[in-house]
Amino acid sequence: MRGKMNRRRFMKTSAMASVGFFALADVTEPWAAQQSPMNRLNVAIIGAGGQGGGNLGNIAGLGENIVALCDVDENRASASFNKYPKAAKYQDYRVMLDKQKDIEAVVVSTPDHHHVFASIAAMKLGKHVYCEKPLTHGVWEARQMREIAAKQKVATQMGNSGTASSRLREAVEVVRSGAIGEIREVHVWTNRPIWPQGIKEAPPGEAVPKTLNWEAWLGPAPERPYNRAYLPFNWRGWWDFGTGAIGDMACHTMNMPNMALELGAPATIVAQSDQPVNNQTAPLGVIVTYEFPARGKHPPVRLKWYERHQPPAELLQGQKPNQSGSLLIGSKGTLYSPGDTGGNYILLPLKNFEGYKPPQPTLPRSPGHHAEWIRACKGGPPAMSNFDYAGPLTETVLLANVAIRAGRQINWDPVNLRARDLPAADQYIHRAYRKGWTL
């Protein structure tokens, strides 16, 4: 059994992931007040340019020690390298983790296909891990991340920063309070992809820039020649490297509905693509329908995911359809969360909720997304988007790509991580790795 988890343990840990760690006491003391020069964490950044540069700034801004920077592209990471001249520099995180013994925590901001390798290598050495969203490139990998984090007892967090928003946590409390009634229908959408997709053939090889270690960038992905079509951002649309629009956005926009409704694993997933699906890139637009079974006090839920599509206009009740957002349709009203991170909400129809006051907080409020992880690394409460929560969310999100690529409805077995009666889907659940790369 690939998942290495029996049914009893699966149900127990899934319940813990959805509700257990939210019972933490509220921590309101300013984070800066808890810091001292003697309490600084030695942090390494894997993927130091682009998004990694932003994560680097946030971690350094909290007063932590930046002891190592790793990036395969010296040009892309040059600003970070120059800003922290005392930090050791590497191109291969495997070398860094093997050589540098003073690292206590790592931030993984690589393309998706490296997430699981960098994170698990660090966790096996007892290092705390912050990993960008989506947590992994594939469904099976997300389960491994969750299990190894639990085994190693390290502090973890996925980079869906909206989780730290007080408004997102308030929206969860509103839904759980019953303010909009029983919810059986959810819609989540994005205007992405905003990069090239629907490409059927790999581009021809080009000369590799002198500042780039292409072999290290490929990592566990199948061998192919370099082309500027992949870097620095458009890799998101290529199946070997990225996870398409849903991988990029759903860990943000599906996060609040998932948390509020304690969705767990879906029973079925089916995808409708705007064009024939190929083995190079994700399609230009899709609509994915998830069916979630009843869960405790919650009734069954149908969740529809839209890429370059939007839900029926009437569901928005006159509100502007933001480029990304979610709608939770309840028996007493609708909660609309406009935006990319799920960190805001409106209750509809407006006239029915005039003067509405949200319930008393039941979830802890965050000192800030990165600060929440640093606090956990130093023995504080787990970050809300720790891998025990982020792992199952990522599994759900990435099952859409399994359905898209398989071209069939997925009848999901969450314990054994298999599509029932569809062995052809295995290759999309657990990808093959290039020779020399093993977890």
Secondary structure, DSSP 8 states (H G I E B T S, - for coil): -TT---HHHHHHHHHHHHHGGGG-----S-GGGG--GGG--EEEEES-STHHHHHHHHHHHTT-EEEEEE-SBTTTTHHHHHH-TTSEEES-HHHHHHH-TT--EEEE-S-GGGHHHHHHHHHHTT-EEEE-SSS-SSHHHHHHHHHHHHHHT--EEES-GGGG-HHHHHHHHHHHHTTT--EEEEEEEE----S-----S--------TTB-HHHHHTTS------TTTTTTGGGGBTTT--HHHHHHHHHHTHHHHHHHT--S-SEEEEEESS---SSB--S-EEEEEEE--BTTB--EEEEEEES----GGGGTT----SSEEEEEESS-EEEEESSS----EEESGGGGTT-------S---S-HHHHHHHHHTTS---TT-HHHHHHHHHHHHHHHHHHHHTS-EEEETTTTEETT-GGGHHHHS----TT---
